[in-house]
Amino acid sequence: MSDQIQVKTMAEMLANGEEPEVLFWVGCAGSFDDRAKKITRSFVSILNKIDIKFAVLGTEESCTGDPAKRAGNEFLFQMQAMSNIQVLNSYGVKKIVTTCPHCFNTLKNEYPGLGGDYEVMHHTQFLTGLMSDGRLKVEGGSFKGKRITFHDPCYLGRANNEYEAPRNLLAKLDSELVEMKRCKTKGLCCGAGGAQMFKEAEKGNKEVNIERTEDALEVKPDIIATGCPFCNTMMTDGVKNFEKEGSIKIFDLAELIAEAQTN
């Protein structure tokens, strides 16, 4: 990470007698996938610029167990979850923000039943809150007049009924939001959910991400905005399939806001 980016671990903060405002749950994709690391950096740079006191778990963070649970391995999920809950509770964590809807959904809805009760926010919700409080300011200069379509992640939208936070952020960019026919409650999965990201697709006539990319291409966007590292990968592959990567860019909302941030 560059010199401008400062990230403290919970252990470091505790040693200094400090307490973070929020724990940033990075997630497997945000930690290890080269493309998703850029999303992590963008989100961290936003928080750094406005002096939000946050921390990460670092090497103490493990997979939430979402892929194991969705693939049917409940035993492995509970092992991973219990291990994470032990760490989170030992630090007295109250508030968590994550750039991954899969982590968001699992931490928010699956962990309470195992003893992990936290206020969990998706980064679009957190950033929207910072804007409402006047702590985060953006100017949509470079996005003025750009046609942006937003692909709703399943675990943010239909699973947790959050459709407005991402769109509130896009509204601040002075861009033109062009909705796909299948959006919000009728949104179509990118094809990576339910642990499908980690296996080869079954035989069929068309890949799900190709079908979803067709939905996006229909509205002739300049940018396809995503709120999930898995969706980002699937939509990027879809755009490449149609050889449109030169004219259509795929960005996470954190990357768009980081570029437009003025304070």
N, C-alpha and C positions, 0 to 999 in steps of 0.2 A: 504494500500500500504506500501511497505517496506521503511526503512529509506533512502535507496539509491535513491529512486524515488522522485523527486521534481517537483511539478506541481503548477503553479500559475494561478489564475483566472485573467480574463481581469480586473475585478474590483480592485484586489490587485495591478496589474501592474500600472493601471491608478493612484491609490492612491500614488504609489511610483514615479510617473512621468516617468515610463518606457513604452517602446513600444515594443511589441513582433515582431519577424521576421515573424511569422506565427501564425494563430489561429488553434489549433487542435480541429476539430469537432469530438467529441467522438462517437456520435450516440447512439441510444437506446440499440442496442445489446452490444456495447462496454462498456456501462454504467451498464447494469443490468443483462446480461447473463453471468453466471459464466465462461463458456468456452471462450467467447469473451473478458471477462475482462483480460484474460491472453495475448491476442493479444494487447490490449490497453497498458498493463504494458510493454510488449516487445518493442512496438514502443516508448513509453515514455523513457524507459531505454536507447534506442539508442540515442535519442535526448539529454538526460541528459549527457551521456558520452562524447559527442563532443560539449557540451555547446551551443546547439542551443537554442536561446531565443524564447520560445513559451508560449502560454497561452491557457486556456480552458475557456468556459463560465460558467462551473459549473452548479449551479442550475438554471441559466438563460437560459441554453440550453433546447430546447424542440424538440420533433420529427419534422423532416423536413416536414412531411406530405405525404411522399412517399406512405406508405401503404394505406392511405385514398384515394389518387388520383388514385392509380392503382385499388383500389376496387370500384372506381366510385363515391366517395363522394368528388366532386370538391369543394363544399362549405367548408367542414371541412379542406381540403387541403389549401385553400386560407387563412382561419383563422389562421392555424398553421404557414403558410409561412409568412404572414404579421407580425405576432407577432415576429418571428425570425428575419426578415429583420429589424424591428424597433430596436431590441437589437443590431444586427450587425452594423447597420448604426450609432447608437448612440455612438459606440466605434470607428467608423471610420475604421472598418476592411477592409483590401485590399486583403489579401491572406489567403486562407483556405486550410488545408490538412485534409483528413479523411481516416480512414481505411475501410470504408464501401462504396462500389460502388453505393449503392442505394442513400445514402446521397450525394455522389459525383455527380451523374447524376442529382439529383433534384436541388442541390445548383447551379450547373454549367449551366443547361439548362432550368430549370423551374423558378428559382428566378429572373433572369434579367427582365422578362416580368412584374414582380410585384415590380420592383424598387430595386432589390438586385443584384448589379453588383460587382462580386468579381473574383479574379483569384483563381480557385478551382483545387486542385490536389489530385489525389489518392496517397496513401502512397507509392506505388511502384514507381510512377513518381518522388515523392519528394526524396525518398531514392536514386534512380538512379541519380538524379541531384546532390545530396550530394557526391556521389561517383565520378561523372565526375569532380566535383570541387576539389576533393582531400580531402574533409573534413571528409568523412567516409571511413574507410578502413576495409576490411574483409579478412579472411583467411579461406579457406574451409576445413581445416584439418579433422574435424570429419565427413564431408560429402564426402570426397574423395572416388570416385568409387561408391557412392550410386546412385541407379536408382531413379530419381525424375520425376514425371509427373505433369504437371500443368493444373488445371481445370480453363478455362477462365470464369470469372463471366460475365453474360450477359450484365450488365450495365457498365462494364469496356470495354469489347471486342466489341461485335456487336453494342451496343448503342453508344459507344464513340471511337471506332476504336483504342483502345490502347491494343496492343498485345506484343509490344517489351519490355516495362519497366519491367514487371515481369520476362521475360526471360533473360533480361540483368542482373538482380539480381541473378538469378539461375546460370548463366554462371560464376559468381564470386565465386561460392561455390566448384569448382573443381568436381562437380557431373556430372552424365550422364543424360542429359535431354531426356526423352523418351516421345514422343508425342503420344497422343491418336489419333485414326483414325479421330474422330470428334473433331477438335481443331480449334482455331483461328476463322475465319469467319464461319466455319462449326460447331463450338462448340455446345454442347447440354446443355440446361438449367439443373440445379440441381433439379429444381422442386419447389424452394422456392420463386421465383420472382413473381411480380404481386400480392402481398399480399397473396399468397398461403401459405406462412410460418405460417400464423395465422389462418388457417382453416383446417378442415379435408378434405382429398382428395375425389374427386368424385369416384364412383365405376368404376373399370376398371380391366384390366388383370394384370397390373404391375405398381408399383409406379415409377415416373420419376427418383427419386434418385437411385433406384435399377438399372434401365437401364443405368444411367450415371456411377454408380459404376462398372458395368460390363465392360464399355468402359475402365475404369482405370485398372481393374484387368487383362485385356487382355494384357497389356504391362508389367506386372509383376514388379510393382514398389516397392521400399522400403518405399518411402514417396509420398503421394499425397499432393502437395502444392496448397494452395488456396489464394485468395486475397479478400475474402469476408466472414464475420462472418456467413451469412446464408448458403453459400456454404459449409463452414466448418462443420456446423451442419448436413447438408444433406448427405455429403460424409462420415462423421463419422458414421451416422446411417446406411448408405449403407454398409460400411465395417463391422459393427457389424452384420448386417443381414447375411453376408457370413462367420461370425465367423473368420475374418481375422485380428481382432484388435491386436492380438499378434505379427503379422509379418509386418503389414502395418500401418504406422503412418500418421496422418493428421496434417499438420502444416500450419499456415499462413506464408506468406513470411517474415513478420516482426519478427516472432519467429525464423526463420532460420537465418536471418541476425543478429539478436541480439546475437545468439549463436556464430556466426562466426566473430563478430566485434572484431577488435584488438586495436582500439584506443579509 
